[in-house]
Amino acid sequence: MDAKTFSYLYYKARGYPDAEIRKETGLNEEEYPLFERAMEPLLAEIMREQPAAEQIGADFVKLTRYIYAGKSDQQLGISRPDAIKARSGEIIALPAVGTLNFHELSLQDAIAQRQSLRKYSEEPLSQEELSFLLWASGWAKDFRSNERLEITIRNVPSAGARHPLECFVHIHRVQGIKAGLYYYHPIKHCLILLDIGEAIHGAIFEACMRQEMIASSAINLIFSAVPYRCSWRYGQRGYRYLYLDAGHVGQNLSLAAEAVGCGACMIGAFRDEAMNEVLGMDGMEEFVIYIMTVGKK
């Protein structure tokens, strides 16, 4: 969904007058009625679902209580999901974490000086620094798989070791690695190239509502959630754990960024439809859940 379509649906569903919607979308008087006809089915769907959306937060908290839960797919004997999604593409090896020379910084100091940083220097990250950030947030120190269960053990906690998050690295400035979009493989500790075209940078910037730190950072870490990894074991309550896990990852990354002289900013404001489209996700079986910008101070 492009920005024009999003803006039209956003303002139309909220009852804004047509003149203001035309101003926000850039549609002229001839284009506007054509656009209205094309968007009519989708707008009708949104309007039907709006009443449920007004109560969804309270319903989510209430209906994911254990008292409402039936048997999970795991309890029903349904085959377990994979712990990591298969990805293909050119592999870019990352340095071993032990090769990074750290500045002396206590955990107390890292916590005390952590704050959201939205402006960065032009200095690139080293591959060793990128490797460390990914080690701190997503690396799988252990992988266990059998017919009944498949899990990874990582440096961040996760309910039942389900680890439902996938990590994508949008690179602007890392020494020796081309700018582009990559997938981080947590077992192989490597990057898999997805896209190095110029268009990918603009698409991510637009999907993140043109927030300047997305364009000026050295890297953007984009996390998607695969909910069935959790709901297979925990049913609908597993959806709670997606957001808890994102918080665990974000805190590790924030402190790891401080350790390598970087600042970071966590982002929850993005156009879901657009970000999912950029990464080729359906928004249901996998969807973008969290974004983090990182750059040198």
N, C-alpha and C positions, 0 to 999 in steps of 0.2 A: 504494500500500500504506500503510494507516494505521499508527499507532504500536502499536496493540493487536495487529494481525496480525504486524507485524515482531517484536514482543517474544515472541509465542507461538512463531514459527518459530525465532527466535534461541536461545531457551532450550531448546526441545524438541529441536532438532538437536544440542544439546550435552549432552543426557541429564539435564537438571535434573528433580527430582521434580515431580509434578503440583501439589502444594500450593504450591511455590515459584513455579511458572509461573502459577498462579491469582493469587497475590499480585502478581506483576509486571504481569500483564495486566488485573487487575481483573475477571476473569470469575468469576461465582459457580458453585456446584456444579451448577446446572441448565444454565447456558449452556455450561459447559466441554465436555461431551461433544458438544454440537451443533457447537461450534467445531472440535473435533477431527475430526469427520466431514467438515466443509466444507474443512478444510485438508489432509486426508489426501493427495490427489494432489500438491499442491505440496510438502508435507513429504517425500514419497517421492522426488520429483525432486531435492530438496536432498540427501537422504541418499545417493542414487546418485552425485551429483557431488562429494560431500565428499572422497573419496580423491584425486580429481584436483586439488582445490583445495589440498590439503596440499603438493603439489609444483609448483603452477602458477608460482611465482616463478622457481624454477630452470629450469623448462621454458621459460618466456618468454624468459629471457636466452639459453638455449642455442639454441632453435629460431628465434630472430630473427637469428641470425648469417647472414652472407652465404652461407656454405657450403651452407645449406639452401634458399636462395631459388631459386624458378623465375623465369620471365619475369613482369614486372609487366604490369598492364593497359595502361599507357602503351606498353610495348614490343610488346604484342600489337595495338596500333592501336585499342584501345577508346576511345570518345569521352571526352574529359576532363570532370571534374566542374566545376561552377561554383565560383568563388572565394568567393562570398558567397551565403547562402541568401536567397531572396525573403521579405520580411516586409511586412505591410500594417497600416495603422492611422493614427491621428492623428499628424502629425509635429510635433515640438517642436524648433525651431531652437536651436542652441548658439552662444554667442559665439565669435568668432575667437580663437585662442589668443593672438595678439599683444596683446589688450586687457588681459591680466592684469599687474598690477604686482607683481613679485617682491620679497621680502625678500632681502637679500644672504646667500647661503649657498653655500659652496664645495662641490664634489662630495666632497671629503675629509670635510668636516663632516657632510654628509648621510649618507655611509656610516658614519661613526663614531657618530652619534647614532641611527641606525635601530635600532629594537627592536620586538618585537611589543607592541602596545598594545591592551588589552581594555576599557578604560574611557574614555569620551569626555565632553566637555562638551556642553551643550545648544545650543551655537552652530551655526547651519546653515552649510553650504557655500554659497558664491556660485556662480552659473552659470559664471562665468569659471574658478573653481577646478575645478569638475566637468569643464568643457571641457578644461582642461589635463591632468587625470588620464586622460581618455579619449584625448587626443592622444598622450600618452606611451606608452600601452599598446596601442592598437588602431587608431588612425587610419591610413588608407591614403594615403600620399603620392603613390602612383602606381598605376594600374590598367591592366593590359595583357591584351588578350583577342583571340584568333583561334580558328580551328577546331581547332588542335592543342593550344593551351595557354591557360590563364587564370590569372593571378597578381596579387597585390597586393604592393607594397613598403611596409614599415611601419617604425616606430621600434624594433621588436624583431626579432631575427633569427629565421629559420625555415628549416628544411631545404628547399632547392629553392624558397623563397618560397611554400610551400604554405599557410602560415598557416591551420591547421585549426580554430582557436578562434573561437567566437562569443561576444559579450559582452552580458550582460543587466544592467541597472542597477535595483536595488531601492532606491527612494528613500524615506527618512524625512524628512530635513530639507535641502532645497535651496531657496534663495530663488527664489520665482516659479515653481516647478514643483510640481505636486501630488504628494503621496505616492502611490506605486504601483510597478508593475513596467513597465520599458521595455526595448526592444531598442536597442542602439547600432549605428547604420549607419556602418561605417568609411569609406565613400567619400563619402557626403553629410554626414558629421560632424553627425549629428542623432540625436535620440531618437525612437523609434516607440512610442507608447503601447500596452501590452498589457492592463493591468488596474489599475484604481484602487479596486477593491472592498476593503472591510475584511478579507475572508477571506484575501486573498493574503498579508498580513503574518503572520497566524497560521500559515498553511500552510508558509511558508518557515521560520519560527521552529521549528515542530515538526519539519520535515524536517532541520533542522540540530541536532537533539537538544537543543533549548532552550538553546543556548549564549547567554549573556546579551549578548555583544557584537553578536549578530545583531539584537537588539531595540533596543539603545541607540545604535548607530552612526548617522551621518548618511546613509551609503549602504552598500549591499552590492553588490559587483560579482560576478556569477555567470558563470563561463565554462563553456561547453559545448564538446565536441570533436566534429568531423565527421570520423571516421577515414578515410573513403574519399578525402578530399583528399590524404592522405599515402600510403595504401596503393595508390592508383591508380598512383603513381609508384614507390614503394619496396616494394610488397608488404607482407608481415607485419612487416618491419623498420620500416615507417612508424608502427606503434603505439608504438615507442620514442620517436619524435619528438613525439608528442602531449604527453608528460610533460616532455620537454625544453622545448618551447615554453611550456608553462604556467609553468615556472620562469623563463624569460626575461621573460614578462609580469609575473610576481609581483615580480621584482626591480625592474623599471622602475617599477612602481606604488609600491613601498615607498619608493624614492628620490624619486619625484614627490610623494608624500604629505608627506615631510619638507620639500620645497621650498615647500609652501603651508601649513605650520604644522599639519599633521595627523599622526595616528598611524594605523597600520594593523595588521591581523592576518590572516595567511593561514590558511585553514581547509581541511583535507582530510577532516575527520570530519563526515560527513552520511549520512543514509539514502539511498542511491542511488536506490532505487525511488521514494521519495517526492519527491525533488528532480526526478527526470525527469518524474514525473507533474505536478508543479506547472507545469513549462515545456512540457508536451505532447510529450515526447520518448519514443522507443521503447526507449532504453537500449542500442541496438546501432548504428543508423545515426547517432545523435546522443545524447550523454549528458553530464551535468554532470561536470566534471573538477576544478574548483577554485573556491573562493569567497574573497573578500577583504572584510573590513569596514574602513571608513574613517570617521574622525570627527576633529573638532577636539580638540586636547589640552586 
